[in-house]
Amino acid sequence: MRHTDINAFRPVSDGAVGLRELNERSREVFKRIVETYLATGEPVGSRNLSRALPMTLSPASVRNVMSDLEALGLIYAPHTSAGRLPTQSGLRLFIDGLLEIGEVSEEERSLIEARIAGDGRHRAVEEFLSEAGAMLSGLSGCAGVVLVDKQSKTLKQVEFVNLGPGRALAVLVSEDGDVENRIVALPENLPLSSLHEASNYINARISGLTLAEARIRIEREIEAKRAQLDELTARVVTEGLATWSGNGDDHKSLIVCGRAHLLEDVKAMEDLERVRLLFEDLDAKTDLMQLLGVAERGEGVRIFIGAENKLFSLSGSALIVSPFEDTEQKIVGVLGVIGPTRLNYARIIPMVDYTAKVVSKVLAG
C-alpha cells in the first residue's frame, strides 16, 4: 500500500487546512470517519469510533476531537445529535494526504489488457476507446468518459471538392465511418486537376495512419522534396492537412458510457435527485469537455470533487481521469470515470491510471 502522489487539481484557499495541523489522534479519528463514509455512506458517532480506533479514547474524548475537526471545516453533522460525515474539504484533504491506494489486481489487469490491447490495433481508434470507457464503467460502477483528439482517428480517405475561386471543401472520412468537412483556402489560379492530384497523393499515404501521423509523414516528405508534386498542389496538401489540426472543442470527440450504472446504488429520493443532476452535467458536453481539457494539460491521475468545479456544483459528483499519449508521446486525450463523491478511490485511481497506460501502449503501436 502507498499514499497517493496524485497531481490533483484543486483551488487552494488561504485558509485551507493541512495535515500538519492535525495531531495523531485527530488524524486517526478523521481518517476513520472518512473511511466509514466511503464504505457505507453513513455518519459515524463517537461511541462506535472509540471502539474502532487503534488507540484508547473514551467517547467523550472522541467527541472533543470531532468538535475540533468540525471547527476546522473537515466534518459536519447531517442531523442534530447524529454522527459525522466528511465535508468536501475534508474529503479532498483525505484523498491528497491520507488515502492509501492499492494495486490493480491481476484479474483486472488481464481484463483491461484483453479488452483494450488484445485487438485494439485492428479497430478504429474511437471504437477501442469507447470499449475502454465502457470497461471502466463496468469495473467501477460509474459512468465512463473519454475525451480524444480527433487527430487520433485512423484515416480512410480525404477528398477535395471545388467550391469556386479560392475555396475547396476538404472531406475527411475515418475508418469508423465518421465524415467531417472543412473549408480550405486555395492558391490563386489553381487548376482543378491539382485538387484530384492532391487527393490521390494523400490517399496513397494515409492507410492505417492517424491524422497526426499522416501530417508528419507527408510534411516531411514534401520538405525533403521527395514528393512528386508541383508547388501549388503541395500547398493544397499541406494546407488541407493543417485545416484538420489546431485546437478547440471542434477537434475533440467526447464519449460517455454506462450512465445506467449510476442508478444501481440509488437508495433514497435525494440520491435519485443527485443522479438526475449528474445526468444533466453529462449532457452539458461543452462544460465537460472544458473540464476534461484541464486534465489533459497535466500528467498523471487528476481528481475533481463536487463544487471545486462549477460543473459538479449541484450534483456533488467526482471525476477521476488520466491522460493517454500517441506515438509521438504527445497527450491526445483523457479517460476515466464520473460518479458520486462516495467512490472507492483506493481501487479506482490505479485502475484509471493503468487503463490510460494500456491505451497509450496501443496508440504507440
Contacts in CASP RR format, 6 or more apart in sequence:
PFRMAT RR
TARGET T0000
AUTHOR 0000-0000-0000
METHOD contacts of the structure
MODEL  1
MRHTDINAFRPVSDGAVGLRELNERSREVFKRIVETYLATGEPVGSRNLS
RALPMTLSPASVRNVMSDLEALGLIYAPHTSAGRLPTQSGLRLFIDGLLE
IGEVSEEERSLIEARIAGDGRHRAVEEFLSEAGAMLSGLSGCAGVVLVDK
QSKTLKQVEFVNLGPGRALAVLVSEDGDVENRIVALPENLPLSSLHEASN
YINARISGLTLAEARIRIEREIEAKRAQLDELTARVVTEGLATWSGNGDD
HKSLIVCGRAHLLEDVKAMEDLERVRLLFEDLDAKTDLMQLLGVAERGEG
VRIFIGAENKLFSLSGSALIVSPFEDTEQKIVGVLGVIGPTRLNYARIIP
MVDYTAKVVSKVLAG
1 100 0 8 1.000
1 101 0 8 1.000
1 102 0 8 1.000
2 100 0 8 1.000
2 101 0 8 1.000
2 102 0 8 1.000
3 97 0 8 1.000
3 98 0 8 1.000
3 99 0 8 1.000
3 100 0 8 1.000
3 101 0 8 1.000
4 95 0 8 1.000
4 96 0 8 1.000
4 97 0 8 1.000
4 99 0 8 1.000
4 101 0 8 1.000
4 349 0 8 1.000
6 95 0 8 1.000
6 96 0 8 1.000
6 300 0 8 1.000
6 301 0 8 1.000
6 302 0 8 1.000
6 303 0 8 1.000
6 349 0 8 1.000
7 298 0 8 1.000
7 299 0 8 1.000
7 300 0 8 1.000
7 301 0 8 1.000
7 302 0 8 1.000
8 92 0 8 1.000
8 95 0 8 1.000
8 96 0 8 1.000
8 301 0 8 1.000
8 302 0 8 1.000
8 303 0 8 1.000
9 294 0 8 1.000
9 295 0 8 1.000
9 302 0 8 1.000
9 303 0 8 1.000
9 304 0 8 1.000
9 308 0 8 1.000
10 92 0 8 1.000
10 96 0 8 1.000
10 304 0 8 1.000
10 305 0 8 1.000
10 308 0 8 1.000
11 308 0 8 1.000
16 89 0 8 1.000
17 72 0 8 1.000
17 73 0 8 1.000
17 74 0 8 1.000
17 89 0 8 1.000
17 90 0 8 1.000
17 93 0 8 1.000
18 93 0 8 1.000
19 27 0 8 1.000
19 93 0 8 1.000
19 97 0 8 1.000
19 98 0 8 1.000
21 72 0 8 1.000
22 30 0 8 1.000
22 69 0 8 1.000
24 55 0 8 1.000
25 53 0 8 1.000
25 55 0 8 1.000
25 57 0 8 1.000
25 65 0 8 1.000
26 65 0 8 1.000
26 68 0 8 1.000
26 69 0 8 1.000
27 98 0 8 1.000
28 53 0 8 1.000
28 54 0 8 1.000
28 55 0 8 1.000
29 49 0 8 1.000
29 53 0 8 1.000
29 57 0 8 1.000
29 62 0 8 1.000
29 65 0 8 1.000
29 66 0 8 1.000
29 69 0 8 1.000
30 69 0 8 1.000
30 74 0 8 1.000
30 75 0 8 1.000
30 86 0 8 1.000
30 90 0 8 1.000
30 94 0 8 1.000
30 98 0 8 1.000
31 94 0 8 1.000
31 98 0 8 1.000
32 44 0 8 1.000
32 49 0 8 1.000
32 52 0 8 1.000
32 53 0 8 1.000
33 44 0 8 1.000
33 49 0 8 1.000
33 66 0 8 1.000
33 69 0 8 1.000
33 75 0 8 1.000
33 84 0 8 1.000
33 85 0 8 1.000
33 86 0 8 1.000
34 86 0 8 1.000
34 90 0 8 1.000
34 91 0 8 1.000
34 94 0 8 1.000
34 98 0 8 1.000
36 42 0 8 1.000
36 44 0 8 1.000
37 43 0 8 1.000
37 44 0 8 1.000
37 85 0 8 1.000
37 86 0 8 1.000
37 342 0 8 1.000
38 342 0 8 1.000
38 343 0 8 1.000
38 344 0 8 1.000
38 345 0 8 1.000
41 85 0 8 1.000
41 342 0 8 1.000
43 77 0 8 1.000
43 78 0 8 1.000
43 79 0 8 1.000
43 82 0 8 1.000
43 83 0 8 1.000
43 84 0 8 1.000
43 85 0 8 1.000
44 83 0 8 1.000
44 84 0 8 1.000
45 62 0 8 1.000
45 66 0 8 1.000
45 82 0 8 1.000
45 83 0 8 1.000
45 84 0 8 1.000
46 59 0 8 1.000
46 60 0 8 1.000
46 62 0 8 1.000
46 63 0 8 1.000
46 66 0 8 1.000
46 83 0 8 1.000
47 59 0 8 1.000
47 62 0 8 1.000
49 57 0 8 1.000
49 59 0 8 1.000
49 62 0 8 1.000
49 66 0 8 1.000
50 57 0 8 1.000
50 58 0 8 1.000
50 59 0 8 1.000
50 61 0 8 1.000
50 62 0 8 1.000
53 62 0 8 1.000
57 65 0 8 1.000
66 75 0 8 1.000
66 84 0 8 1.000
69 75 0 8 1.000
69 84 0 8 1.000
70 76 0 8 1.000
70 77 0 8 1.000
70 84 0 8 1.000
73 87 0 8 1.000
73 89 0 8 1.000
73 90 0 8 1.000
74 86 0 8 1.000
74 87 0 8 1.000
74 89 0 8 1.000
74 90 0 8 1.000
74 93 0 8 1.000
75 84 0 8 1.000
75 85 0 8 1.000
75 86 0 8 1.000
75 87 0 8 1.000
75 90 0 8 1.000
76 84 0 8 1.000
76 85 0 8 1.000
76 87 0 8 1.000
77 83 0 8 1.000
77 84 0 8 1.000
77 85 0 8 1.000
78 85 0 8 1.000
86 94 0 8 1.000
88 305 0 8 1.000
88 306 0 8 1.000
88 307 0 8 1.000
88 308 0 8 1.000
88 316 0 8 1.000
88 341 0 8 1.000
91 305 0 8 1.000
91 341 0 8 1.000
92 305 0 8 1.000
92 308 0 8 1.000
95 303 0 8 1.000
95 305 0 8 1.000
95 345 0 8 1.000
99 345 0 8 1.000
99 346 0 8 1.000
100 346 0 8 1.000
101 345 0 8 1.000
101 346 0 8 1.000
101 347 0 8 1.000
101 349 0 8 1.000
101 350 0 8 1.000
102 346 0 8 1.000
102 347 0 8 1.000
102 350 0 8 1.000
103 350 0 8 1.000
104 112 0 8 1.000
104 350 0 8 1.000
104 351 0 8 1.000
104 354 0 8 1.000
108 139 0 8 1.000
108 351 0 8 1.000
108 354 0 8 1.000
109 354 0 8 1.000
111 135 0 8 1.000
111 139 0 8 1.000
112 135 0 8 1.000
112 351 0 8 1.000
112 354 0 8 1.000
112 355 0 8 1.000
112 358 0 8 1.000
113 358 0 8 1.000
115 131 0 8 1.000
115 132 0 8 1.000
115 135 0 8 1.000
116 128 0 8 1.000
116 131 0 8 1.000
116 132 0 8 1.000
116 135 0 8 1.000
116 355 0 8 1.000
116 358 0 8 1.000
116 359 0 8 1.000
116 362 0 8 1.000
117 358 0 8 1.000
117 361 0 8 1.000
117 362 0 8 1.000
119 128 0 8 1.000
120 128 0 8 1.000
120 362 0 8 1.000
121 362 0 8 1.000
121 365 0 8 1.000
123 131 0 8 1.000
124 153 0 8 1.000
124 154 0 8 1.000
124 174 0 8 1.000
124 175 0 8 1.000
124 176 0 8 1.000
124 177 0 8 1.000
125 148 0 8 1.000
125 152 0 8 1.000
125 153 0 8 1.000
125 154 0 8 1.000
125 176 0 8 1.000
125 210 0 8 1.000
125 363 0 8 1.000
126 148 0 8 1.000
126 153 0 8 1.000
126 174 0 8 1.000
126 176 0 8 1.000
126 178 0 8 1.000
126 253 0 8 1.000
126 255 0 8 1.000
127 176 0 8 1.000
128 359 0 8 1.000
128 362 0 8 1.000
129 146 0 8 1.000
129 148 0 8 1.000
129 255 0 8 1.000
129 335 0 8 1.000
129 359 0 8 1.000
130 146 0 8 1.000
130 255 0 8 1.000
130 257 0 8 1.000
132 146 0 8 1.000
132 335 0 8 1.000
132 355 0 8 1.000
132 358 0 8 1.000
132 359 0 8 1.000
133 144 0 8 1.000
133 145 0 8 1.000
133 146 0 8 1.000
133 255 0 8 1.000
133 257 0 8 1.000
133 335 0 8 1.000
133 336 0 8 1.000
134 144 0 8 1.000
134 257 0 8 1.000
134 258 0 8 1.000
135 355 0 8 1.000
136 142 0 8 1.000
136 144 0 8 1.000
136 257 0 8 1.000
136 335 0 8 1.000
136 336 0 8 1.000
136 337 0 8 1.000
136 351 0 8 1.000
136 352 0 8 1.000
136 355 0 8 1.000
137 143 0 8 1.000
137 144 0 8 1.000
137 257 0 8 1.000
137 258 0 8 1.000
137 261 0 8 1.000
137 337 0 8 1.000
138 258 0 8 1.000
138 261 0 8 1.000
139 351 0 8 1.000
140 261 0 8 1.000
140 337 0 8 1.000
140 343 0 8 1.000
140 344 0 8 1.000
140 347 0 8 1.000
140 348 0 8 1.000
140 351 0 8 1.000
141 261 0 8 1.000
141 262 0 8 1.000
141 264 0 8 1.000
141 337 0 8 1.000
142 261 0 8 1.000
142 262 0 8 1.000
142 337 0 8 1.000
142 338 0 8 1.000
142 339 0 8 1.000
142 343 0 8 1.000
142 348 0 8 1.000
143 256 0 8 1.000
143 257 0 8 1.000
143 258 0 8 1.000
143 259 0 8 1.000
143 261 0 8 1.000
143 262 0 8 1.000
143 278 0 8 1.000
143 282 0 8 1.000
143 337 0 8 1.000
143 338 0 8 1.000
143 339 0 8 1.000
144 256 0 8 1.000
144 257 0 8 1.000
144 258 0 8 1.000
144 335 0 8 1.000
144 336 0 8 1.000
144 337 0 8 1.000
144 338 0 8 1.000
145 254 0 8 1.000
145 255 0 8 1.000
145 256 0 8 1.000
145 257 0 8 1.000
145 288 0 8 1.000
145 292 0 8 1.000
145 319 0 8 1.000
145 321 0 8 1.000
145 335 0 8 1.000
145 336 0 8 1.000
145 337 0 8 1.000
145 338 0 8 1.000
146 254 0 8 1.000
146 255 0 8 1.000
146 257 0 8 1.000
146 333 0 8 1.000
146 334 0 8 1.000
146 335 0 8 1.000
146 336 0 8 1.000
147 252 0 8 1.000
147 253 0 8 1.000
147 254 0 8 1.000
147 255 0 8 1.000
147 289 0 8 1.000
147 292 0 8 1.000
147 293 0 8 1.000
147 296 0 8 1.000
147 333 0 8 1.000
147 334 0 8 1.000
147 335 0 8 1.000
148 252 0 8 1.000
148 253 0 8 1.000
148 255 0 8 1.000
148 332 0 8 1.000
148 333 0 8 1.000
149 212 0 8 1.000
149 251 0 8 1.000
149 252 0 8 1.000
149 253 0 8 1.000
149 332 0 8 1.000
149 333 0 8 1.000
150 180 0 8 1.000
150 211 0 8 1.000
150 244 0 8 1.000
150 251 0 8 1.000
150 252 0 8 1.000
150 253 0 8 1.000
151 210 0 8 1.000
151 211 0 8 1.000
151 212 0 8 1.000
151 215 0 8 1.000
151 244 0 8 1.000
151 245 0 8 1.000
151 251 0 8 1.000
151 332 0 8 1.000
152 210 0 8 1.000
152 211 0 8 1.000
152 212 0 8 1.000
152 326 0 8 1.000
152 332 0 8 1.000
152 333 0 8 1.000
152 363 0 8 1.000
153 174 0 8 1.000
153 175 0 8 1.000
153 176 0 8 1.000
153 178 0 8 1.000
153 210 0 8 1.000
153 211 0 8 1.000
153 253 0 8 1.000
154 174 0 8 1.000
154 175 0 8 1.000
154 176 0 8 1.000
154 208 0 8 1.000
154 209 0 8 1.000
154 210 0 8 1.000
155 172 0 8 1.000
155 173 0 8 1.000
155 174 0 8 1.000
155 175 0 8 1.000
155 206 0 8 1.000
155 207 0 8 1.000
155 208 0 8 1.000
155 209 0 8 1.000
155 210 0 8 1.000
155 211 0 8 1.000
155 214 0 8 1.000
156 173 0 8 1.000
156 174 0 8 1.000
156 175 0 8 1.000
156 177 0 8 1.000
156 206 0 8 1.000
157 172 0 8 1.000
157 173 0 8 1.000
157 203 0 8 1.000
157 206 0 8 1.000
158 170 0 8 1.000
158 171 0 8 1.000
158 172 0 8 1.000
158 173 0 8 1.000
158 199 0 8 1.000
158 202 0 8 1.000
158 203 0 8 1.000
158 206 0 8 1.000
159 170 0 8 1.000
159 171 0 8 1.000
159 173 0 8 1.000
159 199 0 8 1.000
160 168 0 8 1.000
160 169 0 8 1.000
160 170 0 8 1.000
160 171 0 8 1.000
160 184 0 8 1.000
160 195 0 8 1.000
160 196 0 8 1.000
160 198 0 8 1.000
160 199 0 8 1.000
160 236 0 8 1.000
160 240 0 8 1.000
161 168 0 8 1.000
161 169 0 8 1.000
161 171 0 8 1.000
161 195 0 8 1.000
162 168 0 8 1.000
162 192 0 8 1.000
162 195 0 8 1.000
163 169 0 8 1.000
163 183 0 8 1.000
165 186 0 8 1.000
166 185 0 8 1.000
166 186 0 8 1.000
166 187 0 8 1.000
166 188 0 8 1.000
166 190 0 8 1.000
167 183 0 8 1.000
167 184 0 8 1.000
167 185 0 8 1.000
167 186 0 8 1.000
168 183 0 8 1.000
168 184 0 8 1.000
168 186 0 8 1.000
168 195 0 8 1.000
168 236 0 8 1.000
169 181 0 8 1.000
169 182 0 8 1.000
169 183 0 8 1.000
169 184 0 8 1.000
170 181 0 8 1.000
170 182 0 8 1.000
170 183 0 8 1.000
170 184 0 8 1.000
170 240 0 8 1.000
170 243 0 8 1.000
170 244 0 8 1.000
171 179 0 8 1.000
171 180 0 8 1.000
171 181 0 8 1.000
172 179 0 8 1.000
172 180 0 8 1.000
172 181 0 8 1.000
172 182 0 8 1.000
172 211 0 8 1.000
172 244 0 8 1.000
173 179 0 8 1.000
175 208 0 8 1.000
180 244 0 8 1.000
182 240 0 8 1.000
182 243 0 8 1.000
182 244 0 8 1.000
183 243 0 8 1.000
184 236 0 8 1.000
184 239 0 8 1.000
184 240 0 8 1.000
184 243 0 8 1.000
185 239 0 8 1.000
186 236 0 8 1.000
187 232 0 8 1.000
187 235 0 8 1.000
187 236 0 8 1.000
189 232 0 8 1.000
190 232 0 8 1.000
190 236 0 8 1.000
191 232 0 8 1.000
194 230 0 8 1.000
194 232 0 8 1.000
194 233 0 8 1.000
194 236 0 8 1.000
195 236 0 8 1.000
197 229 0 8 1.000
197 233 0 8 1.000
198 229 0 8 1.000
198 233 0 8 1.000
198 236 0 8 1.000
198 237 0 8 1.000
198 240 0 8 1.000
201 218 0 8 1.000
201 227 0 8 1.000
201 229 0 8 1.000
201 233 0 8 1.000
201 237 0 8 1.000
202 214 0 8 1.000
202 218 0 8 1.000
202 237 0 8 1.000
202 241 0 8 1.000
205 214 0 8 1.000
205 217 0 8 1.000
205 218 0 8 1.000
205 221 0 8 1.000
206 214 0 8 1.000
209 217 0 8 1.000
210 326 0 8 1.000
211 241 0 8 1.000
211 244 0 8 1.000
211 245 0 8 1.000
212 245 0 8 1.000
212 326 0 8 1.000
212 328 0 8 1.000
212 330 0 8 1.000
212 332 0 8 1.000
213 326 0 8 1.000
213 327 0 8 1.000
214 241 0 8 1.000
215 241 0 8 1.000
215 242 0 8 1.000
215 244 0 8 1.000
215 245 0 8 1.000
216 328 0 8 1.000
218 227 0 8 1.000
218 237 0 8 1.000
218 238 0 8 1.000
218 241 0 8 1.000
219 238 0 8 1.000
219 241 0 8 1.000
221 227 0 8 1.000
222 229 0 8 1.000
222 234 0 8 1.000
222 237 0 8 1.000
222 238 0 8 1.000
227 234 0 8 1.000
227 237 0 8 1.000
229 237 0 8 1.000
244 251 0 8 1.000
245 251 0 8 1.000
249 286 0 8 1.000
249 289 0 8 1.000
249 290 0 8 1.000
252 289 0 8 1.000
252 293 0 8 1.000
254 285 0 8 1.000
254 288 0 8 1.000
254 289 0 8 1.000
254 292 0 8 1.000
256 282 0 8 1.000
259 279 0 8 1.000
259 282 0 8 1.000
262 275 0 8 1.000
262 278 0 8 1.000
262 279 0 8 1.000
262 339 0 8 1.000
262 340 0 8 1.000
263 275 0 8 1.000
265 271 0 8 1.000
265 340 0 8 1.000
266 272 0 8 1.000
266 275 0 8 1.000
274 315 0 8 1.000
274 316 0 8 1.000
274 317 0 8 1.000
274 340 0 8 1.000
275 315 0 8 1.000
277 314 0 8 1.000
277 315 0 8 1.000
277 316 0 8 1.000
278 312 0 8 1.000
278 315 0 8 1.000
278 316 0 8 1.000
278 317 0 8 1.000
278 338 0 8 1.000
278 339 0 8 1.000
278 340 0 8 1.000
280 314 0 8 1.000
280 315 0 8 1.000
281 287 0 8 1.000
281 288 0 8 1.000
281 311 0 8 1.000
281 312 0 8 1.000
281 314 0 8 1.000
281 315 0 8 1.000
281 317 0 8 1.000
281 338 0 8 1.000
282 288 0 8 1.000
282 338 0 8 1.000
284 311 0 8 1.000
287 310 0 8 1.000
287 311 0 8 1.000
288 311 0 8 1.000
291 304 0 8 1.000
291 309 0 8 1.000
291 311 0 8 1.000
291 319 0 8 1.000
292 321 0 8 1.000
292 333 0 8 1.000
292 334 0 8 1.000
293 334 0 8 1.000
294 302 0 8 1.000
295 302 0 8 1.000
295 304 0 8 1.000
295 319 0 8 1.000
295 321 0 8 1.000
295 322 0 8 1.000
295 323 0 8 1.000
295 334 0 8 1.000
296 323 0 8 1.000
296 331 0 8 1.000
296 333 0 8 1.000
296 334 0 8 1.000
297 331 0 8 1.000
298 323 0 8 1.000
298 331 0 8 1.000
299 323 0 8 1.000
300 322 0 8 1.000
300 323 0 8 1.000
300 353 0 8 1.000
300 356 0 8 1.000
301 320 0 8 1.000
301 321 0 8 1.000
301 322 0 8 1.000
301 349 0 8 1.000
301 352 0 8 1.000
301 353 0 8 1.000
302 319 0 8 1.000
302 320 0 8 1.000
302 321 0 8 1.000
302 322 0 8 1.000
302 334 0 8 1.000
303 318 0 8 1.000
303 319 0 8 1.000
303 320 0 8 1.000
303 345 0 8 1.000
303 349 0 8 1.000
304 312 0 8 1.000
304 318 0 8 1.000
304 319 0 8 1.000
305 312 0 8 1.000
305 316 0 8 1.000
305 318 0 8 1.000
305 341 0 8 1.000
306 312 0 8 1.000
306 313 0 8 1.000
306 315 0 8 1.000
306 316 0 8 1.000
306 317 0 8 1.000
306 318 0 8 1.000
306 341 0 8 1.000
307 313 0 8 1.000
307 316 0 8 1.000
309 319 0 8 1.000
312 318 0 8 1.000
312 319 0 8 1.000
316 340 0 8 1.000
316 341 0 8 1.000
317 338 0 8 1.000
317 339 0 8 1.000
317 340 0 8 1.000
317 341 0 8 1.000
318 338 0 8 1.000
318 339 0 8 1.000
318 340 0 8 1.000
318 341 0 8 1.000
318 343 0 8 1.000
319 336 0 8 1.000
319 337 0 8 1.000
319 338 0 8 1.000
319 339 0 8 1.000
320 336 0 8 1.000
320 337 0 8 1.000
320 343 0 8 1.000
320 345 0 8 1.000
320 348 0 8 1.000
320 349 0 8 1.000
320 352 0 8 1.000
321 334 0 8 1.000
321 335 0 8 1.000
321 336 0 8 1.000
321 337 0 8 1.000
321 352 0 8 1.000
322 334 0 8 1.000
322 335 0 8 1.000
322 336 0 8 1.000
322 352 0 8 1.000
322 353 0 8 1.000
322 355 0 8 1.000
322 356 0 8 1.000
323 331 0 8 1.000
323 333 0 8 1.000
323 334 0 8 1.000
323 356 0 8 1.000
324 331 0 8 1.000
324 332 0 8 1.000
324 333 0 8 1.000
324 334 0 8 1.000
324 335 0 8 1.000
324 356 0 8 1.000
324 357 0 8 1.000
324 359 0 8 1.000
324 360 0 8 1.000
324 363 0 8 1.000
325 331 0 8 1.000
325 332 0 8 1.000
325 360 0 8 1.000
325 363 0 8 1.000
325 364 0 8 1.000
326 332 0 8 1.000
326 360 0 8 1.000
326 363 0 8 1.000
326 364 0 8 1.000
327 363 0 8 1.000
327 364 0 8 1.000
327 365 0 8 1.000
329 364 0 8 1.000
332 363 0 8 1.000
334 356 0 8 1.000
335 352 0 8 1.000
335 355 0 8 1.000
335 356 0 8 1.000
335 359 0 8 1.000
336 352 0 8 1.000
336 355 0 8 1.000
336 356 0 8 1.000
337 343 0 8 1.000
337 348 0 8 1.000
337 352 0 8 1.000
END
